Amino acid sequence: MRKEDKKALIDSMSAQLAETSNLYLTDVSGMNAEDTSDLRRMCFKYNITMRVVKNTLLRKAMEAADRDFDELYDVLKENTAIMFTETGNAPAKLIKEFRKSKKSESPVLKAAYIEQMTYIGNDQLDFLVAIKSREELIADVIALLQSPVKNVLGSLQSGGQKLSGILETLSEKSE
């Protein structure tokens, strides 16, 4: 690869690293070509961008980005595939689903960078699956805010029904 090509690739990856707030570093070295193709198809389905990169080029791109990726430098060994996503837990769910369908331990999670937090190691996968996305958290907050309002409205409606029942009984007695 020519020096100009490497520079363009580093610039492109650096821009992508600056734009995204969620990325996963995985090791796909134990996978054959068919499994790798299946993984890429699943990534497309989950709206995840996956690229196999050279560790030195990725490190230079991370250093050029305006983020603190220092903790990720130690995992840049062996084969590395990087997954970019908008939803923090989507790649973790994809990896779990892929492993289940293939009955394999590949791909191996090296690290994840989600909303400025770093998670190192394959043992973090279950935790990452359980992380809620931004949209899920907003929905939970809205549901919590709506709950007291629904209780008040329910009480007012039941009180109104009781009041109308009492008035109806009183009107029948007066007749």
mmCIF file of the C-alpha atoms, coordinates in Angstrom:
data_MODEL
# 
_entry.id   MODEL 
# 
loop_
_atom_site.group_PDB 
_atom_site.id 
_atom_site.type_symbol 
_atom_site.label_atom_id 
_atom_site.label_alt_id 
_atom_site.label_comp_id 
_atom_site.label_asym_id 
_atom_site.label_entity_id 
_atom_site.label_seq_id 
_atom_site.pdbx_PDB_ins_code 
_atom_site.Cartn_x 
_atom_site.Cartn_y 
_atom_site.Cartn_z 
_atom_site.occupancy 
_atom_site.B_iso_or_equiv 
_atom_site.pdbx_formal_charge 
_atom_site.auth_seq_id 
_atom_site.auth_comp_id 
_atom_site.auth_asym_id 
_atom_site.auth_atom_id 
_atom_site.pdbx_PDB_model_num 
ATOM 1   C CA . MET A 1 1   ? 0.000   0.000   0.000  1.00 0.00 ? 1   MET A CA 1 
ATOM 2   C CA . ARG A 1 2   ? 1.359   3.399   -0.984 1.00 0.00 ? 2   ARG A CA 1 
ATOM 3   C CA . LYS A 1 3   ? 1.972   6.110   1.593  1.00 0.00 ? 3   LYS A CA 1 
ATOM 4   C CA . GLU A 1 4   ? -0.756  8.324   0.071  1.00 0.00 ? 4   GLU A CA 1 
ATOM 5   C CA . ASP A 1 5   ? -3.268  5.464   0.296  1.00 0.00 ? 5   ASP A CA 1 
ATOM 6   C CA . LYS A 1 6   ? -2.382  4.863   3.936  1.00 0.00 ? 6   LYS A CA 1 
ATOM 7   C CA . LYS A 1 7   ? -2.777  8.567   4.699  1.00 0.00 ? 7   LYS A CA 1 
ATOM 8   C CA . ALA A 1 8   ? -6.209  8.638   3.025  1.00 0.00 ? 8   ALA A CA 1 
ATOM 9   C CA . LEU A 1 9   ? -7.281  5.518   4.945  1.00 0.00 ? 9   LEU A CA 1 
ATOM 10  C CA . ILE A 1 10  ? -6.100  6.983   8.253  1.00 0.00 ? 10  ILE A CA 1 
ATOM 11  C CA . ASP A 1 11  ? -7.932  10.250  7.537  1.00 0.00 ? 11  ASP A CA 1 
ATOM 12  C CA . SER A 1 12  ? -11.116 8.376   6.623  1.00 0.00 ? 12  SER A CA 1 
ATOM 13  C CA . MET A 1 13  ? -11.007 6.200   9.753  1.00 0.00 ? 13  MET A CA 1 
ATOM 14  C CA . SER A 1 14  ? -10.149 9.183   11.929 1.00 0.00 ? 14  SER A CA 1 
ATOM 15  C CA . ALA A 1 15  ? -13.190 11.054  10.639 1.00 0.00 ? 15  ALA A CA 1 
ATOM 16  C CA . GLN A 1 16  ? -15.385 8.012   11.255 1.00 0.00 ? 16  GLN A CA 1 
ATOM 17  C CA . LEU A 1 17  ? -13.976 7.637   14.784 1.00 0.00 ? 17  LEU A CA 1 
ATOM 18  C CA . ALA A 1 18  ? -14.713 11.298  15.489 1.00 0.00 ? 18  ALA A CA 1 
ATOM 19  C CA . GLU A 1 19  ? -18.308 10.989  14.234 1.00 0.00 ? 19  GLU A CA 1 
ATOM 20  C CA . THR A 1 20  ? -19.367 7.837   16.074 1.00 0.00 ? 20  THR A CA 1 
ATOM 21  C CA . SER A 1 21  ? -19.802 7.459   19.811 1.00 0.00 ? 21  SER A CA 1 
ATOM 22  C CA . ASN A 1 22  ? -19.940 3.636   19.767 1.00 0.00 ? 22  ASN A CA 1 
ATOM 23  C CA . LEU A 1 23  ? -17.376 1.182   18.426 1.00 0.00 ? 23  LEU A CA 1 
ATOM 24  C CA . TYR A 1 24  ? -16.387 -2.399  19.062 1.00 0.00 ? 24  TYR A CA 1 
ATOM 25  C CA . LEU A 1 25  ? -13.011 -4.031  18.425 1.00 0.00 ? 25  LEU A CA 1 
ATOM 26  C CA . THR A 1 26  ? -13.228 -7.749  17.692 1.00 0.00 ? 26  THR A CA 1 
ATOM 27  C CA . ASP A 1 27  ? -10.930 -10.579 16.682 1.00 0.00 ? 27  ASP A CA 1 
ATOM 28  C CA . VAL A 1 28  ? -12.232 -12.536 13.677 1.00 0.00 ? 28  VAL A CA 1 
ATOM 29  C CA . SER A 1 29  ? -9.076  -14.565 13.070 1.00 0.00 ? 29  SER A CA 1 
ATOM 30  C CA . GLY A 1 30  ? -10.676 -17.903 13.995 1.00 0.00 ? 30  GLY A CA 1 
ATOM 31  C CA . MET A 1 31  ? -13.402 -17.564 11.377 1.00 0.00 ? 31  MET A CA 1 
ATOM 32  C CA . ASN A 1 32  ? -13.436 -19.023 7.879  1.00 0.00 ? 32  ASN A CA 1 
ATOM 33  C CA . ALA A 1 33  ? -14.505 -17.060 4.782  1.00 0.00 ? 33  ALA A CA 1 
ATOM 34  C CA . GLU A 1 34  ? -18.118 -18.287 4.890  1.00 0.00 ? 34  GLU A CA 1 
ATOM 35  C CA . ASP A 1 35  ? -18.556 -17.290 8.545  1.00 0.00 ? 35  ASP A CA 1 
ATOM 36  C CA . THR A 1 36  ? -16.960 -13.910 7.900  1.00 0.00 ? 36  THR A CA 1 
ATOM 37  C CA . SER A 1 37  ? -19.384 -13.296 5.028  1.00 0.00 ? 37  SER A CA 1 
ATOM 38  C CA . ASP A 1 38  ? -22.305 -14.305 7.259  1.00 0.00 ? 38  ASP A CA 1 
ATOM 39  C CA . LEU A 1 39  ? -21.071 -11.893 9.931  1.00 0.00 ? 39  LEU A CA 1 
ATOM 40  C CA . ARG A 1 40  ? -20.850 -9.059  7.397  1.00 0.00 ? 40  ARG A CA 1 
ATOM 41  C CA . ARG A 1 41  ? -24.432 -9.787  6.240  1.00 0.00 ? 41  ARG A CA 1 
ATOM 42  C CA . MET A 1 42  ? -25.655 -9.677  9.831  1.00 0.00 ? 42  MET A CA 1 
ATOM 43  C CA . CYS A 1 43  ? -23.794 -6.398  10.375 1.00 0.00 ? 43  CYS A CA 1 
ATOM 44  C CA . PHE A 1 44  ? -25.576 -4.931  7.354  1.00 0.00 ? 44  PHE A CA 1 
ATOM 45  C CA . LYS A 1 45  ? -28.920 -6.143  8.746  1.00 0.00 ? 45  LYS A CA 1 
ATOM 46  C CA . TYR A 1 46  ? -28.202 -4.529  12.146 1.00 0.00 ? 46  TYR A CA 1 
ATOM 47  C CA . ASN A 1 47  ? -26.986 -1.277  10.519 1.00 0.00 ? 47  ASN A CA 1 
ATOM 48  C CA . ILE A 1 48  ? -23.417 -1.826  11.733 1.00 0.00 ? 48  ILE A CA 1 
ATOM 49  C CA . THR A 1 49  ? -20.366 -0.917  9.677  1.00 0.00 ? 49  THR A CA 1 
ATOM 50  C CA . MET A 1 50  ? -17.602 -3.506  9.980  1.00 0.00 ? 50  MET A CA 1 
ATOM 51  C CA . ARG A 1 51  ? -14.059 -3.070  8.694  1.00 0.00 ? 51  ARG A CA 1 
ATOM 52  C CA . VAL A 1 52  ? -11.020 -5.281  9.090  1.00 0.00 ? 52  VAL A CA 1 
ATOM 53  C CA . VAL A 1 53  ? -8.080  -2.954  9.687  1.00 0.00 ? 53  VAL A CA 1 
ATOM 54  C CA . LYS A 1 54  ? -4.375  -3.023  10.319 1.00 0.00 ? 54  LYS A CA 1 
ATOM 55  C CA . ASN A 1 55  ? -3.644  -2.286  13.959 1.00 0.00 ? 55  ASN A CA 1 
ATOM 56  C CA . THR A 1 56  ? -0.964  0.322   13.216 1.00 0.00 ? 56  THR A CA 1 
ATOM 57  C CA . LEU A 1 57  ? -3.277  2.255   10.871 1.00 0.00 ? 57  LEU A CA 1 
ATOM 58  C CA . LEU A 1 58  ? -6.125  2.080   13.390 1.00 0.00 ? 58  LEU A CA 1 
ATOM 59  C CA . ARG A 1 59  ? -3.873  3.342   16.165 1.00 0.00 ? 59  ARG A CA 1 
ATOM 60  C CA . LYS A 1 60  ? -2.757  6.292   14.034 1.00 0.00 ? 60  LYS A CA 1 
ATOM 61  C CA . ALA A 1 61  ? -6.406  7.056   13.205 1.00 0.00 ? 61  ALA A CA 1 
ATOM 62  C CA . MET A 1 62  ? -7.304  6.903   16.917 1.00 0.00 ? 62  MET A CA 1 
ATOM 63  C CA . GLU A 1 63  ? -4.447  9.239   17.765 1.00 0.00 ? 63  GLU A CA 1 
ATOM 64  C CA . ALA A 1 64  ? -5.620  11.679  15.068 1.00 0.00 ? 64  ALA A CA 1 
ATOM 65  C CA . ALA A 1 65  ? -9.240  11.626  16.299 1.00 0.00 ? 65  ALA A CA 1 
ATOM 66  C CA . ASP A 1 66  ? -10.425 14.109  18.899 1.00 0.00 ? 66  ASP A CA 1 
ATOM 67  C CA . ARG A 1 67  ? -11.210 11.403  21.454 1.00 0.00 ? 67  ARG A CA 1 
ATOM 68  C CA . ASP A 1 68  ? -9.366  9.623   24.231 1.00 0.00 ? 68  ASP A CA 1 
ATOM 69  C CA . PHE A 1 69  ? -8.767  6.076   22.995 1.00 0.00 ? 69  PHE A CA 1 
ATOM 70  C CA . ASP A 1 70  ? -5.664  5.451   25.156 1.00 0.00 ? 70  ASP A CA 1 
ATOM 71  C CA . GLU A 1 71  ? -7.180  2.422   26.911 1.00 0.00 ? 71  GLU A CA 1 
ATOM 72  C CA . LEU A 1 72  ? -7.839  0.700   23.579 1.00 0.00 ? 72  LEU A CA 1 
ATOM 73  C CA . TYR A 1 73  ? -4.221  0.733   22.383 1.00 0.00 ? 73  TYR A CA 1 
ATOM 74  C CA . ASP A 1 74  ? -3.311  -2.361  24.438 1.00 0.00 ? 74  ASP A CA 1 
ATOM 75  C CA . VAL A 1 75  ? -5.863  -4.563  22.600 1.00 0.00 ? 75  VAL A CA 1 
ATOM 76  C CA . LEU A 1 76  ? -4.563  -3.671  19.140 1.00 0.00 ? 76  LEU A CA 1 
ATOM 77  C CA . LYS A 1 77  ? -2.848  -7.011  18.585 1.00 0.00 ? 77  LYS A CA 1 
ATOM 78  C CA . GLU A 1 78  ? -3.570  -9.929  16.251 1.00 0.00 ? 78  GLU A CA 1 
ATOM 79  C CA . ASN A 1 79  ? -6.427  -9.476  13.752 1.00 0.00 ? 79  ASN A CA 1 
ATOM 80  C CA . THR A 1 80  ? -8.766  -6.574  14.438 1.00 0.00 ? 80  THR A CA 1 
ATOM 81  C CA . ALA A 1 81  ? -12.179 -5.850  12.994 1.00 0.00 ? 81  ALA A CA 1 
ATOM 82  C CA . ILE A 1 82  ? -13.818 -2.617  14.014 1.00 0.00 ? 82  ILE A CA 1 
ATOM 83  C CA . MET A 1 83  ? -17.597 -2.246  14.214 1.00 0.00 ? 83  MET A CA 1 
ATOM 84  C CA . PHE A 1 84  ? -19.185 1.210   14.104 1.00 0.00 ? 84  PHE A CA 1 
ATOM 85  C CA . THR A 1 85  ? -22.771 1.670   15.242 1.00 0.00 ? 85  THR A CA 1 
ATOM 86  C CA . GLU A 1 86  ? -25.271 4.257   16.432 1.00 0.00 ? 86  GLU A CA 1 
ATOM 87  C CA . THR A 1 87  ? -26.808 1.922   19.029 1.00 0.00 ? 87  THR A CA 1 
ATOM 88  C CA . GLY A 1 88  ? -24.428 1.009   21.849 1.00 0.00 ? 88  GLY A CA 1 
ATOM 89  C CA . ASN A 1 89  ? -25.614 -2.554  22.434 1.00 0.00 ? 89  ASN A CA 1 
ATOM 90  C CA . ALA A 1 90  ? -26.312 -3.629  18.819 1.00 0.00 ? 90  ALA A CA 1 
ATOM 91  C CA . PRO A 1 91  ? -22.873 -5.175  18.114 1.00 0.00 ? 91  PRO A CA 1 
ATOM 92  C CA . ALA A 1 92  ? -22.956 -7.065  21.423 1.00 0.00 ? 92  ALA A CA 1 
ATOM 93  C CA . LYS A 1 93  ? -26.364 -8.506  20.544 1.00 0.00 ? 93  LYS A CA 1 
ATOM 94  C CA . LEU A 1 94  ? -25.103 -9.336  17.051 1.00 0.00 ? 94  LEU A CA 1 
ATOM 95  C CA . ILE A 1 95  ? -22.039 -11.153 18.409 1.00 0.00 ? 95  ILE A CA 1 
ATOM 96  C CA . LYS A 1 96  ? -24.181 -13.174 20.851 1.00 0.00 ? 96  LYS A CA 1 
ATOM 97  C CA . GLU A 1 97  ? -26.666 -14.080 18.103 1.00 0.00 ? 97  GLU A CA 1 
ATOM 98  C CA . PHE A 1 98  ? -23.887 -14.978 15.665 1.00 0.00 ? 98  PHE A CA 1 
ATOM 99  C CA . ARG A 1 99  ? -22.132 -17.199 18.203 1.00 0.00 ? 99  ARG A CA 1 
ATOM 100 C CA . LYS A 1 100 ? -25.402 -18.938 19.017 1.00 0.00 ? 100 LYS A CA 1 
ATOM 101 C CA . SER A 1 101 ? -26.245 -19.579 15.351 1.00 0.00 ? 101 SER A CA 1 
ATOM 102 C CA . LYS A 1 102 ? -22.743 -20.861 14.507 1.00 0.00 ? 102 LYS A CA 1 
ATOM 103 C CA . LYS A 1 103 ? -22.142 -22.604 17.848 1.00 0.00 ? 103 LYS A CA 1 
ATOM 104 C CA . SER A 1 104 ? -18.748 -20.927 17.955 1.00 0.00 ? 104 SER A CA 1 
ATOM 105 C CA . GLU A 1 105 ? -16.786 -18.570 20.214 1.00 0.00 ? 105 GLU A CA 1 
ATOM 106 C CA . SER A 1 106 ? -15.899 -16.250 17.327 1.00 0.00 ? 106 SER A CA 1 
ATOM 107 C CA . PRO A 1 107 ? -15.816 -13.321 16.928 1.00 0.00 ? 107 PRO A CA 1 
ATOM 108 C CA . VAL A 1 108 ? -14.022 -12.532 20.161 1.00 0.00 ? 108 VAL A CA 1 
ATOM 109 C CA . LEU A 1 109 ? -14.693 -9.143  21.720 1.00 0.00 ? 109 LEU A CA 1 
ATOM 110 C CA . LYS A 1 110 ? -11.443 -7.320  22.377 1.00 0.00 ? 110 LYS A CA 1 
ATOM 111 C CA . ALA A 1 111 ? -12.900 -4.013  23.556 1.00 0.00 ? 111 ALA A CA 1 
ATOM 112 C CA . ALA A 1 112 ? -15.809 -1.630  23.201 1.00 0.00 ? 112 ALA A CA 1 
ATOM 113 C CA . TYR A 1 113 ? -15.993 2.159   23.378 1.00 0.00 ? 113 TYR A CA 1 
ATOM 114 C CA . ILE A 1 114 ? -19.539 3.253   24.162 1.00 0.00 ? 114 ILE A CA 1 
ATOM 115 C CA . GLU A 1 115 ? -20.468 6.851   24.926 1.00 0.00 ? 115 GLU A CA 1 
ATOM 116 C CA . GLN A 1 116 ? -16.941 7.681   26.192 1.00 0.00 ? 116 GLN A CA 1 
ATOM 117 C CA . MET A 1 117 ? -16.724 4.529   28.347 1.00 0.00 ? 117 MET A CA 1 
ATOM 118 C CA . THR A 1 118 ? -14.249 1.741   27.603 1.00 0.00 ? 118 THR A CA 1 
ATOM 119 C CA . TYR A 1 119 ? -14.981 -1.948  28.163 1.00 0.00 ? 119 TYR A CA 1 
ATOM 120 C CA . ILE A 1 120 ? -12.063 -4.347  27.764 1.00 0.00 ? 120 ILE A CA 1 
ATOM 121 C CA . GLY A 1 121 ? -12.314 -8.097  27.261 1.00 0.00 ? 121 GLY A CA 1 
ATOM 122 C CA . ASN A 1 122 ? -14.644 -10.780 25.986 1.00 0.00 ? 122 ASN A CA 1 
ATOM 123 C CA . ASP A 1 123 ? -16.100 -11.227 29.505 1.00 0.00 ? 123 ASP A CA 1 
ATOM 124 C CA . GLN A 1 124 ? -17.827 -7.824  29.137 1.00 0.00 ? 124 GLN A CA 1 
ATOM 125 C CA . LEU A 1 125 ? -20.113 -9.099  26.359 1.00 0.00 ? 125 LEU A CA 1 
ATOM 126 C CA . ASP A 1 126 ? -23.068 -10.033 28.600 1.00 0.00 ? 126 ASP A CA 1 
ATOM 127 C CA . PHE A 1 127 ? -22.903 -6.653  30.305 1.00 0.00 ? 127 PHE A CA 1 
ATOM 128 C CA . LEU A 1 128 ? -22.809 -4.855  26.948 1.00 0.00 ? 128 LEU A CA 1 
ATOM 129 C CA . VAL A 1 129 ? -25.871 -6.780  25.722 1.00 0.00 ? 129 VAL A CA 1 
ATOM 130 C CA . ALA A 1 130 ? -27.782 -5.523  28.783 1.00 0.00 ? 130 ALA A CA 1 
ATOM 131 C CA . ILE A 1 131 ? -26.862 -1.862  28.239 1.00 0.00 ? 131 ILE A CA 1 
ATOM 132 C CA . LYS A 1 132 ? -29.879 0.127   27.147 1.00 0.00 ? 132 LYS A CA 1 
ATOM 133 C CA . SER A 1 133 ? -29.679 2.371   24.126 1.00 0.00 ? 133 SER A CA 1 
ATOM 134 C CA . ARG A 1 134 ? -30.315 6.092   24.352 1.00 0.00 ? 134 ARG A CA 1 
ATOM 135 C CA . GLU A 1 135 ? -33.797 5.651   22.896 1.00 0.00 ? 135 GLU A CA 1 
ATOM 136 C CA . GLU A 1 136 ? -34.650 2.895   25.405 1.00 0.00 ? 136 GLU A CA 1 
ATOM 137 C CA . LEU A 1 137 ? -33.533 5.099   28.306 1.00 0.00 ? 137 LEU A CA 1 
ATOM 138 C CA . ILE A 1 138 ? -35.633 8.006   27.054 1.00 0.00 ? 138 ILE A CA 1 
ATOM 139 C CA . ALA A 1 139 ? -38.654 5.697   26.754 1.00 0.00 ? 139 ALA A CA 1 
ATOM 140 C CA . ASP A 1 140 ? -38.102 4.495   30.349 1.00 0.00 ? 140 ASP A CA 1 
ATOM 141 C CA . VAL A 1 141 ? -37.917 8.078   31.646 1.00 0.00 ? 141 VAL A CA 1 
ATOM 142 C CA . ILE A 1 142 ? -41.102 9.023   29.782 1.00 0.00 ? 142 ILE A CA 1 
ATOM 143 C CA . ALA A 1 143 ? -42.885 5.956   31.177 1.00 0.00 ? 143 ALA A CA 1 
ATOM 144 C CA . LEU A 1 144 ? -41.784 6.891   34.707 1.00 0.00 ? 144 LEU A CA 1 
ATOM 145 C CA . LEU A 1 145 ? -42.986 10.463  34.229 1.00 0.00 ? 145 LEU A CA 1 
ATOM 146 C CA . GLN A 1 146 ? -46.342 9.309   32.850 1.00 0.00 ? 146 GLN A CA 1 
ATOM 147 C CA . SER A 1 147 ? -47.036 6.893   35.706 1.00 0.00 ? 147 SER A CA 1 
ATOM 148 C CA . PRO A 1 148 ? -47.965 9.482   38.394 1.00 0.00 ? 148 PRO A CA 1 
ATOM 149 C CA . VAL A 1 149 ? -50.088 11.424  35.917 1.00 0.00 ? 149 VAL A CA 1 
ATOM 150 C CA . LYS A 1 150 ? -51.978 8.261   34.988 1.00 0.00 ? 150 LYS A CA 1 
ATOM 151 C CA . ASN A 1 151 ? -52.585 7.511   38.681 1.00 0.00 ? 151 ASN A CA 1 
ATOM 152 C CA . VAL A 1 152 ? -53.979 11.002  39.300 1.00 0.00 ? 152 VAL A CA 1 
ATOM 153 C CA . LEU A 1 153 ? -56.215 10.813  36.235 1.00 0.00 ? 153 LEU A CA 1 
ATOM 154 C CA . GLY A 1 154 ? -57.446 7.373   37.267 1.00 0.00 ? 154 GLY A CA 1 
ATOM 155 C CA . SER A 1 155 ? -58.269 8.624   40.770 1.00 0.00 ? 155 SER A CA 1 
ATOM 156 C CA . LEU A 1 156 ? -60.103 11.639  39.383 1.00 0.00 ? 156 LEU A CA 1 
ATOM 157 C CA . GLN A 1 157 ? -62.114 9.482   37.008 1.00 0.00 ? 157 GLN A CA 1 
ATOM 158 C CA . SER A 1 158 ? -63.103 6.993   39.716 1.00 0.00 ? 158 SER A CA 1 
ATOM 159 C CA . GLY A 1 159 ? -63.965 9.875   42.065 1.00 0.00 ? 159 GLY A CA 1 
ATOM 160 C CA . GLY A 1 160 ? -66.133 11.399  39.356 1.00 0.00 ? 160 GLY A CA 1 
ATOM 161 C CA . GLN A 1 161 ? -67.985 8.128   38.896 1.00 0.00 ? 161 GLN A CA 1 
ATOM 162 C CA . LYS A 1 162 ? -68.607 7.865   42.640 1.00 0.00 ? 162 LYS A CA 1 
ATOM 163 C CA . LEU A 1 163 ? -69.852 11.454  42.761 1.00 0.00 ? 163 LEU A CA 1 
ATOM 164 C CA . SER A 1 164 ? -72.221 10.919  39.845 1.00 0.00 ? 164 SER A CA 1 
ATOM 165 C CA . GLY A 1 165 ? -73.512 7.743   41.524 1.00 0.00 ? 165 GLY A CA 1 
ATOM 166 C CA . ILE A 1 166 ? -74.202 9.603   44.792 1.00 0.00 ? 166 ILE A CA 1 
ATOM 167 C CA . LEU A 1 167 ? -75.955 12.451  42.949 1.00 0.00 ? 167 LEU A CA 1 
ATOM 168 C CA . GLU A 1 168 ? -78.040 9.965   41.004 1.00 0.00 ? 168 GLU A CA 1 
ATOM 169 C CA . THR A 1 169 ? -79.068 8.167   44.208 1.00 0.00 ? 169 THR A CA 1 
ATOM 170 C CA . LEU A 1 170 ? -79.953 11.453  45.894 1.00 0.00 ? 170 LEU A CA 1 
ATOM 171 C CA . SER A 1 171 ? -82.032 12.577  42.911 1.00 0.00 ? 171 SER A CA 1 
ATOM 172 C CA . GLU A 1 172 ? -83.950 9.271   42.954 1.00 0.00 ? 172 GLU A CA 1 
ATOM 173 C CA . LYS A 1 173 ? -84.666 9.644   46.711 1.00 0.00 ? 173 LYS A CA 1 
ATOM 174 C CA . SER A 1 174 ? -86.001 13.173  46.319 1.00 0.00 ? 174 SER A CA 1 
ATOM 175 C CA . GLU A 1 175 ? -88.515 12.030  43.720 1.00 0.00 ? 175 GLU A CA 1 
# 
